[in-house]
Amino acid sequence: MPRIPEVDPEQAPPRVRATLDAQRQTFGAPLKNHLLYAHNEHLFKGARGMWAALDRSGLDGSLSALVNRRVAFLVGCVF
């Protein structure tokens, strides 16, 4: 069980809800990390910005995944 409860997508601000709805369409459910980021709209926007920048960068998917792991390591994420 996560230490921080997930945000109810129906209670999220409209811009956040739109992203969570798009994830539901693509993946079948909103991504768990985004349900945590959604507690703070600015944090959510920043995290989405990182993913959007990686998508637009033209990096190969595996290199993009390595960038993500490195960022996670630098900020102390154990996942």
N, C-alpha and C positions, 0 to 999 in steps of 0.2 A: 504494500500500500504506500502511495507517495505521501511524503510529509506535508506537502502543500496540496490542498484539494484542487481538482480541475475546475475550470470555469464551465458553467452550463452554457453551451453555445447559444441557446435562445435568449440568454441574459446579456450576451456580449454586445458591445457597441456595433452599430451597423457595418462599419468597414471591416472590423474583425470578423463579424458573423459571415460576411460575404466570402472571406478567405476560408473560413471553416466549412462553409457550405460547398465551396469549390473542392476542398479536400475530400469531403464526403462523397462528392460525385466521382472523383478520381480514385480514391482509395477505399471507399466504403464507410469511412468514419474519419473524423478530424484526427490529425496527428497528435499524439499525446503531448509532445513537447510544446506544441502550439496552444494546447488547452492550459498549459501552465504560463506561457508567455502572455496569454490573454488577460492575466490579472492586471497588467500594466500596458496600456495601449502604446506608449512610447517604446517600451521594451519589445512588444510585438512587432511594431513597425521596424525597429532596428534589426531584429532577427530575420524578418521577411526581406529586408533590404540586403542582408548578407546573401541570402539564398538567391535573390533576384540577380545580384551582381555576379555570383558564380554561374548562374544560368546564362547570362549575357556575355560572360567572359570568353566563351568558346573553348574553355578547358575541357579536356576529355573527362568523362564521368568518373573514372577511377582517380584522376588527379584531383578533381573536385572533392571527392570523398576524403582524400589525404589532407587537403586543405582544411576540411571540416574537422577531421580528427586532430590536426595540429592546433586549430583554434580552441577546440575543447580542452586539449592538454594545457594550453597557455592560460586558460581561465580556471583551471582546476576541476574541470568536469571529469568525473570518474567513469562516465559511460563512453 
